């Protein structure tokens, strides 16, 4: 499988709810680590799910989970860091 966060290929026989990426430590059994994750779909999932999972990056109990193997859901870490920096700067500007 390919880690959705760091983009590295990981050799695992099975992904359980508690499985973390050995390289970056993110939860692998999460929406963003699933081949059915799709931001344009209902509840951001191509499967027919009954309830919304609010935190797509954290481990969950979804029965439809199937590990992403193509790397299609990889997060661009640099854009994530830029957004975090912008948010911190905006927050800090409130106190200037």
Buried (B, 14 or more C-beta within 10 A) or exposed (E): BBBBBBBBEBEEEEBEEEBBBEEEEBBBBBBBBBBBBBEEEEBBBBBEBEEEBEEBBEBBEBEEBEBBEEEEBBBEEEEEEEEEEEEEEEEEEEEE
